[in-house]
Amino acid sequence: MLNAPYLEGIDPFAAAVRSITEPDPVHAALRAAGPIVQVDAPAGGRAWIVTDNALAREVLLDLRISKDPAFAPPGWDRHTAGLEQTAAEQPSLTTLDGPEHAELRRAHAPLLNPQRIRGRSDRIHAIARKLLTELAADRSEIDLMADFTTRYPLTVLLDLLGIPLEHVDQAADACRRMLSDQPGAQSGAIAELSELAASGLGDNGRGLAAELRDRVPEHTTQEQLQYHLFALIFAGQLTADAALGTLMAHALADRPHQPLADQGSIDELVRETLGQHPPTPFTLWRFTTTGIELAGTRLPSRAPVLVDIQGINTDPARSPGPDLAFGAGPHFCIGAQLAQLELRVVTAVLRTDFPKARLAIPFAELQQATSGGLQGSRLTALPVMLHG
C-alpha cells in the first residue's frame, strides 16, 4: 500500500494573476507527481487531488465518496472550505447523493434538456444582441468583464425561470456579494437570491421556476424550492462569467482567421475554450464515507477529495474523448446544455452583428486572476472596440 505523494510548497488554492497566454504551472506539477497526490487543504489537514482521467471517472462514480459536507473532516470551517450546508440542513443537487439526488435530478433534467434549451436559442440571441448593442451605443471602448459577463447569463437565467428582468441588477449585486469575505455577506446574498427566485413562483408563473415547483418531490418545502432556484441562478452565472471572458477574448483575437458565421468553427472554439479553460478547475469537495483504496493509496474516512479538471483536460497524454469541463457521472452539470448555448450564441452575435469588433489591447496583455479556493480564473478586464 502506497502513500500518495505530498507536494510541499504547491498551493492549488492560492490567489494568482498571470497573462492569458501563460499556463497555470500548478496543474502540471500536480499531474507530474502521480495519479493522486496530497496537498495542504485551506481548512486544515491534507486533501487528496486526483490527476488521472481514468481514476477521476472512477472517483466520480464511487458511492463511497460523498458530496455531503456532513462528511467533511472534523473542525473544518465551512466558510474557509467554501462548503454548503449539509444535505440534512439544505438538500440540493450539489449535496445529495444516491436515490435522493437522482429524484431531485429527475425534477430538474427535463427543464434543461437539449431540446428545451435549443428552443430558447432565438431568445438568447436576442438577449445577447440587445445587451451588446446597448453597450456599444454608450461608448466606443467597453470592458466586457465589467458588466456584460455578469448581466448576460443572469438575464438568460431569469428570463428562462420566469423571473421579471427588472431584478437583473439586484441579482448581479447578490452574485458579487456571494464572493465577498465580509461576515454575513454570503448568507445575506443567498437569502436575497432565494427571495428573488420566489417572484417566478406565482400562480401565473410561466417560466421554468413554476415548472420546477410542480416537479420537485412532494416533501420539498418552499424554502428548499427557493434554494434550488438560487443554486441554478448563482451556479449558472458564476461558471458562465468565467468562460465568457476567455471565449470572447479568443473569438476576437482569432477574428481575421475565422469565417463570420460558420457554426462548425464556433462549436470548435467553444469546445476548446471549455476544455483548456474550464470554468471550474476542480470539482467541488467530495469526502470519503469510509476508508478506501484509490490507485494503491489508502485514504482514511472523511478524507477530502478533489478531481483536477483543468489538469486532466490539458494533459497532452490524455486519450481523445469527452473532457471533464462539466464533470461526469451522476453529478454531471445539469446546466451544461444552457452554458454551451450561451457561449455559442455570444460568439455568433459578435461575428455577425459586430464584424469590426476587436480587442482594444494586444491579446497577450490580457490578465487572468484566480481568487483562490476552488474558483476558476477570470479575466481582470476585457477592453474591446465593438465597432472597430
C-alpha positions in Angstrom: 0.0 0.0 0.0 1.5 3.3 -1.0 1.1 6.8 0.3 0.1 9.5 -2.2 3.0 11.9 -2.8 2.7 15.1 -0.7 3.5 18.2 -2.6 5.0 20.6 -0.1 5.1 24.2 -1.3 2.5 23.6 -4.0 -0.7 25.5 -3.2 -3.5 24.9 -5.7 -5.8 27.2 -3.8 -3.6 30.4 -3.8 -4.7 33.6 -5.5 -2.7 34.5 -8.5 -2.6 36.8 -11.6 -1.0 35.8 -14.8 -1.2 36.5 -18.6 -3.9 34.8 -20.6 -1.1 33.2 -22.6 0.7 31.8 -19.5 -0.3 28.3 -18.5 -1.0 27.6 -14.8 2.1 25.7 -13.5 0.2 24.2 -10.6 -1.8 21.8 -12.6 1.2 20.5 -14.5 3.0 20.0 -11.1 0.1 18.1 -9.7 -0.2 15.8 -12.7 3.6 15.1 -12.8 3.5 13.9 -9.2 1.2 11.0 -9.8 -2.4 9.9 -10.4 -3.4 11.0 -6.8 -1.4 13.5 -4.7 -1.7 15.1 -1.3 -1.7 18.9 -0.6 -2.5 21.1 2.3 -6.2 21.9 2.4 -7.3 25.5 3.0 -9.4 24.5 6.0 -6.6 22.4 7.6 -5.1 19.0 7.2 -4.4 17.2 4.0 -6.5 16.9 0.8 -6.2 14.3 -2.0 -6.3 15.5 -5.6 -6.9 13.1 -8.5 -5.0 14.0 -11.6 -5.6 11.0 -13.9 -8.5 10.8 -16.3 -9.5 7.2 -15.8 -9.1 7.4 -12.0 -11.1 10.6 -11.9 -14.1 8.9 -13.7 -13.9 6.1 -11.1 -14.0 8.6 -8.3 -17.0 10.5 -9.8 -18.9 7.2 -9.8 -17.8 5.9 -6.4 -20.7 5.7 -4.0 -18.2 5.7 -1.1 -17.2 9.3 -1.9 -19.9 11.7 -1.0 -20.6 15.3 -1.8 -22.4 15.8 1.5 -20.4 18.3 3.7 -21.6 16.3 6.7 -18.6 14.0 5.9 -16.0 16.9 5.9 -13.1 16.4 8.3 -13.9 17.4 11.9 -13.1 21.0 12.7 -13.3 22.2 9.1 -14.6 25.8 8.9 -17.4 25.9 6.4 -16.6 29.4 5.1 -12.8 28.7 4.7 -13.5 25.5 2.8 -16.3 27.0 0.7 -18.8 24.4 1.8 -22.6 24.5 1.5 -24.7 23.4 4.4 -25.1 19.7 4.9 -27.6 17.7 2.9 -29.7 17.3 6.0 -29.7 21.1 6.6 -30.2 22.1 3.0 -30.8 19.3 0.4 -29.6 20.3 -3.0 -28.3 18.8 -6.3 -24.8 19.6 -5.0 -25.0 18.0 -1.6 -27.3 14.9 -2.1 -26.1 11.6 -3.4 -27.8 8.3 -4.3 -31.6 7.9 -4.7 -32.3 11.3 -3.2 -30.0 13.0 -5.6 -31.5 11.0 -8.5 -35.0 12.0 -7.5 -34.2 15.7 -7.4 -32.2 15.5 -10.7 -35.2 13.9 -12.4 -37.2 17.0 -11.5 -34.6 19.3 -13.0 -33.4 17.4 -16.0 -36.4 17.8 -18.4 -36.4 21.5 -17.9 -32.8 21.8 -19.1 -32.5 19.0 -21.7 -31.1 19.7 -25.2 -34.5 20.0 -26.9 -35.8 22.6 -24.4 -32.6 24.6 -24.5 -32.4 24.6 -28.3 -35.9 26.1 -28.2 -34.5 29.1 -26.4 -31.9 29.8 -29.0 -33.7 32.8 -30.7 -34.5 34.3 -27.3 -30.9 34.0 -26.1 -29.6 35.5 -29.4 -32.0 38.5 -28.8 -30.7 39.0 -25.2 -27.0 38.9 -26.3 -27.7 41.2 -29.2 -29.6 43.7 -27.1 -27.0 43.9 -24.3 -24.1 44.3 -26.6 -25.9 46.9 -28.7 -26.7 48.9 -25.6 -23.1 48.8 -24.5 -21.8 49.8 -28.0 -24.1 52.7 -28.1 -22.9 54.0 -24.8 -19.2 54.4 -25.5 -16.6 53.5 -28.1 -14.4 51.3 -25.8 -16.1 49.0 -23.3 -14.9 46.4 -20.7 -17.0 43.3 -21.3 -15.8 41.9 -17.9 -17.1 44.9 -16.0 -20.8 44.2 -16.7 -21.6 42.0 -19.7 -20.3 38.7 -18.4 -22.4 39.0 -15.3 -25.6 40.5 -16.8 -25.8 38.3 -19.9 -26.0 34.9 -18.1 -28.2 36.4 -15.4 -30.6 37.8 -17.9 -30.8 34.5 -19.7 -31.4 32.6 -16.4 -34.0 34.9 -15.0 -35.8 35.0 -18.4 -35.7 31.2 -18.5 -37.0 30.9 -15.0 -39.8 33.4 -15.5 -38.4 36.0 -13.0 -39.0 39.6 -14.1 -35.9 41.1 -15.7 -36.3 44.2 -13.6 -34.4 42.1 -11.0 -31.3 41.6 -13.0 -29.3 44.4 -11.3 -30.4 43.0 -7.9 -29.3 39.5 -8.8 -26.0 40.8 -10.2 -25.2 42.6 -6.9 -26.2 39.5 -4.9 -23.9 37.2 -7.0 -21.0 39.6 -6.4 -21.6 39.5 -2.7 -21.6 35.7 -2.8 -17.8 36.0 -3.3 -17.3 38.6 -0.6 -15.2 37.8 2.5 -17.3 40.2 4.6 -19.0 38.5 7.6 -22.6 37.7 6.7 -22.3 38.8 3.1 -22.8 35.3 1.6 -25.8 34.3 3.8 -27.4 37.6 3.0 -26.9 37.1 -0.7 -28.3 33.6 -0.6 -31.4 34.9 1.2 -31.8 37.7 -1.3 -31.4 35.5 -4.4 -33.8 32.9 -2.9 -36.4 35.5 -2.3 -35.9 37.0 -5.8 -36.4 33.5 -7.2 -39.8 33.4 -5.5 -41.1 36.0 -7.9 -41.2 33.3 -10.6 -43.3 31.0 -8.5 -46.6 32.9 -8.5 -49.9 31.4 -9.7 -49.3 33.0 -13.1 -45.7 31.9 -13.4 -44.9 30.7 -16.9 -41.2 30.0 -16.6 -39.1 27.1 -15.5 -39.3 28.2 -11.9 -43.0 27.4 -11.9 -42.4 24.1 -13.8 -39.8 23.1 -11.2 -42.2 23.8 -8.4 -44.6 21.3 -10.0 -41.9 18.7 -10.5 -39.9 18.6 -7.2 -40.6 15.8 -4.7 -43.8 16.3 -2.7 -41.8 16.7 0.6 -40.0 19.7 -0.8 -40.6 22.8 1.3 -41.0 26.3 -0.1 -37.6 27.3 1.4 -35.9 24.3 -0.2 -37.5 25.1 -3.6 -36.2 28.6 -3.4 -32.8 27.3 -2.6 -32.9 25.1 -5.7 -33.6 28.1 -7.8 -30.9 30.1 -6.0 -28.4 27.4 -6.9 -29.4 27.4 -10.6 -29.0 31.2 -10.7 -25.7 31.5 -8.8 -24.0 28.5 -10.3 -25.2 29.4 -13.8 -23.9 32.9 -13.5 -20.6 32.1 -11.8 -19.5 29.4 -14.3 -20.7 31.3 -17.4 -19.0 34.5 -16.3 -15.5 33.0 -16.2 -15.9 31.1 -19.5 -17.4 34.0 -21.4 -14.5 36.3 -20.9 -11.9 33.8 -22.1 -14.1 32.7 -25.0 -14.7 36.3 -26.3 -11.1 37.2 -25.9 -10.1 34.2 -28.2 -13.0 34.9 -30.5 -11.9 38.5 -31.1 -8.2 37.6 -31.2 -8.8 34.9 -33.9 -11.2 37.0 -35.9 -9.0 37.5 -39.0 -8.7 33.7 -39.4 -12.4 32.8 -38.8 -15.4 32.8 -41.1 -18.2 35.1 -39.9 -21.0 32.7 -39.1 -19.6 29.2 -39.6 -21.3 27.1 -36.9 -18.6 24.4 -37.0 -15.8 26.8 -36.2 -18.0 28.3 -33.4 -18.6 24.9 -31.9 -14.9 24.1 -32.1 -13.9 27.3 -30.4 -16.4 26.7 -27.5 -15.2 23.1 -27.0 -11.5 24.2 -27.0 -12.2 27.1 -24.6 -14.1 24.9 -22.1 -11.5 22.1 -22.4 -8.5 24.3 -21.9 -10.0 26.9 -19.6 -12.8 25.1 -17.7 -15.0 27.4 -15.6 -14.2 25.3 -12.6 -10.7 24.0 -12.4 -11.5 21.4 -9.7 -14.7 19.6 -8.8 -16.5 20.6 -5.6 -15.3 18.9 -2.5 -16.1 15.2 -2.0 -15.4 13.2 1.1 -14.8 9.5 1.7 -17.5 8.0 3.9 -15.2 5.1 4.9 -11.6 4.1 4.4 -11.0 3.3 0.8 -8.2 2.5 -1.6 -7.5 4.5 -4.8 -4.7 3.7 -7.2 -2.9 1.7 -4.4 -3.3 4.5 -1.9 -5.3 4.2 1.3 -7.5 7.1 2.1 -9.0 7.4 5.6 -12.6 8.0 6.3 -13.7 11.7 5.8 -10.8 12.4 3.6 -11.4 15.4 1.3 -11.0 14.6 -2.4 -10.9 16.8 -5.5 -10.6 16.0 -9.2 -8.3 18.3 -11.1 -10.5 19.0 -14.1 -8.1 21.5 -15.7 -5.0 19.4 -15.2 -6.7 16.4 -16.7 -8.3 18.3 -19.6 -4.9 19.9 -20.6 -2.9 16.7 -20.2 -1.1 16.2 -23.5 -1.1 12.4 -23.0 -4.9 12.2 -22.4 -6.6 9.9 -24.9 -9.2 11.5 -27.2 -12.7 11.6 -25.9 -15.0 13.7 -23.7 -13.3 16.1 -21.3 -14.3 16.9 -17.8 -15.3 20.5 -18.2 -18.8 19.7 -16.9 -17.8 16.7 -14.7 -19.0 13.2 -15.2 -21.2 10.6 -13.5 -24.4 11.3 -11.5 -23.4 14.9 -10.8 -22.7 15.9 -14.4 -23.5 19.6 -14.7 -27.3 19.9 -15.1 -26.8 23.2 -16.9 -24.2 22.1 -19.4 -26.5 22.5 -22.4 -27.5 26.0 -21.5 -24.0 27.1 -20.8 -22.7 25.8 -24.1 -25.6 27.5 -26.0 -24.9 30.8 -24.2 -21.3 30.6 -25.3 -22.1 29.7 -28.9 -24.7 32.5 -29.1 -22.4 35.2 -27.9 -19.7 34.1 -30.4 -22.2 34.2 -33.3 -23.5 37.6 -32.3 -20.1 39.1 -32.1 -19.2 37.7 -35.5 -22.4 38.7 -37.3 -23.6 41.8 -35.6 -20.3 43.4 -34.8 -18.0 42.3 -37.7 -15.5 45.1 -36.9 -15.2 44.3 -33.2 -11.6 44.0 -31.9 -9.6 43.9 -28.7 -8.5 47.3 -27.5 -5.2 45.9 -26.3 -3.0 43.1 -27.6 -4.3 39.6 -26.6 -1.1 38.8 -24.7 -1.6 41.8 -22.4 -4.9 40.4 -21.1 -4.6 39.2 -17.5 -6.5 36.4 -15.7 -6.9 36.3 -12.0 -7.6 33.4 -9.6 -9.0 34.4 -6.3 -8.2 31.2 -4.6 -10.3 28.3 -3.3 -12.0 26.2 -6.0 -12.9 29.1 -8.3 -11.6 29.3 -11.8 -9.6 32.1 -13.4 -11.4 35.2 -14.6 -10.1 37.9 -16.9 -9.4 41.0 -14.9 -10.6 43.1 -17.9 -11.6 42.7 -21.5 -11.4 46.1 -23.2 -12.9 45.9 -26.7 -14.0 48.2 -29.5 -17.3 46.8 -30.7 -17.4 49.0 -33.8 -13.7 48.7 -34.6 
